[in-house]
Structures are given as structure tokens and as C-alpha cells.
Amino acid sequence: MARKFKADIRREASCAACGTGYYYFHDVEVDEIDSEKFDEKVRAAVEVGVGVAPCPSCGELNPEMKAAHGKALRSHLIGIAVSLAILAFGWMMLEEGLLLYILLPVGGLSLLGYLGITIAWVFEPKTNRKHSILPGREAEASEKARTQLAAWQARTP
């Protein structure tokens, strides 16, 4: 039986550029692939996981957030490379007929998808900026951040 862990974790942060203290909510999701390491992965995600939530004052990312954001770009670029390889292989098999009708659409659609995700990746820090919350100024946070805060407060005794 496959296990899945999903939670919103409240993370405290301090901006490395301007020193502003703030907090944000980070979605943590772990699926069971290797049952022996599931608990270890959940513990690591909860204890040391990092989201991309820029400082609400200056908009800068902490070094850990920059590293997490860069790691996501690497996975998107790998997807683009695989899509291009599928397209190239499909183009080489042009004479085979059936492969052409399967590989080219699959490669093309996956390439479009990964390009779209990569374009969205560029704007992730800007869109996540409004989800950061300054202590004492919760009313200024976005609707999503206020909803996550209310849900978190309801779960916390």
C-alpha cells in the first residue's frame, strides 16, 4: 500500500539582504517510492525543506531559497532536453510511419509543456512574494497566505 505525506509547514525566515524577519507556508509532499526511506524523507522535508518565498520588504531570496529555486530549473531543463531527444529521434525515424505519428506529437507536447513550466519558473519568486507574511501585518498578506495562516492556526492548539 502506497503512502503519501502532504502538509503545509510554517517556515520562519530572515532576509539576508535587509534583515527583515518574516514567515511563509511551504507545501511539503512526499510519495512513497522506497518504503525504507519514506520516514526519513518526510522527516527531512519537514525539518529542513525550503520554499521559494522572497522577502516581502525587498523581494530578495535567501541563499537556501536560491538553491532550491535553481534545483527546480535543472529539472525543467532536463525535461526540455529529453523532449528534444524524443523529437530528434522521431525526426530520424521519419520513414518508419507509425513512430512519426507517436514520437513527434509526444515530443512536441512535452517540449511545449516544459517550456511553459520554465517560463512560469522565471516568475515564481515574484508571484510568491505576496505569500510571505510579516509578523503583526498579517492583514496585508495575500488571500492565499491568510487562508493558510487561518488553517494553520486552527490546527495549532
ZICOR-V584572 format. One record per residue. PHI is phi in whole degrees, 0 to 359 (999 if undefined). PSI is psi as a letter, one per 20 degrees, with the letter a starting at -180 (NA if undefined). Layout:
# ZICOR-V584572
PHI;PSI  PHI;PSI
This chain:
# ZICOR-V584572
999;p  284;q  251;q  218;p  240;p  217;p  201;q  262;p  251;p  277;p  245;p  269;q  216;q  228;p  294;p  287;h  276;g  245;i  81;j  291;p  269;p  207;r  222;r  208;r  251;p  242;p  283;p  246;p  220;p  229;p  258;q  281;o  246;g  242;o  298;h  288;h  254;j  299;g  298;h  295;g  292;h  297;g  300;g  295;g  295;h  285;g  280;g  235;j  296;q  228;p  257;r  255;n  222;n  296;r  301;p  290;i  273;g  248;i  85;j  277;q  263;q  289;q  303;h  295;h  291;h  298;g  294;g  295;h  293;h  294;h  298;h  295;h  297;g  301;g  292;h  293;h  292;h  296;g  299;g  296;g  296;g  295;g  298;g  294;h  295;g  297;g  297;g  296;g  296;g  297;h  293;h  292;h  267;k  305;h  283;i  284;i  81;e  299;g  300;h  300;g  284;i  258;g  290;g  295;g  295;g  296;g  297;g  294;g  293;g  293;h  297;g  298;g  298;g  292;h  295;g  297;g  296;h  292;h  295;g  296;h  302;h  301;h  266;i  303;g  299;h  293;g  286;h  279;i  301;h  285;i  268;i  281;q  236;p  274;p  302;p  86;i  236;l  297;h  294;h  275;i  287;r  292;r  300;g  298;g  295;h  293;h  294;g  297;h  295;g  296;g  294;g  295;g  294;h  292;h  279;h  275;p  291;NA
